[in-house]
Amino acid sequence: MGHTARLTGRTPPDPPALGTLVVDTVRDDRVGEFRGVAGPYWSLRPVRGGAEWEVDPVSVRLATPMERLRAENARCNARSQGRFL
């Protein structure tokens, strides 16, 4: 159980499917792609590419339709500008 889960007494949710867009509520509602489980934490990857980060699962929620649309748009823009993802 992650650190936040111990403090709040909340049970971490089951991991979503790989590639699911989720929101890290601890890091200013940063949207990331679920990449897997690393011990008690979940690994998320920025939608536009970059280094993965880990988050306590109790601090994650599914992205809303609007957040998913913005993230997919940002990914398409990054690809069209030749940035590697």
Long-range contacts (C-beta under 8 A, 24 or more apart in sequence): 1-40, 2-40, 2-41, 2-56, 2-57, 2-58, 3-40, 3-56, 4-56, 4-58, 4-59, 5-40, 5-56, 5-57, 5-58, 8-58, 10-58, 11-58, 12-40, 12-56, 12-57, 12-58, 13-57, 13-58, 13-60, 15-42, 15-57, 16-62, 20-62, 21-47, 21-62, 21-63, 21-67, 21-68, 21-71, 22-60, 22-61, 22-62, 22-63, 23-60, 23-61, 23-62, 23-63, 23-67, 24-53, 24-55, 24-59, 24-60, 25-59, 25-60, 25-61, 26-55, 26-56, 26-59, 27-53, 27-55, 29-67, 31-63, 31-67, 31-68, 31-70, 31-71, 47-71, 47-72, 47-74, 47-75, 48-74, 48-75, 48-78, 48-83, 48-85, 49-78, 49-83, 49-84, 49-85
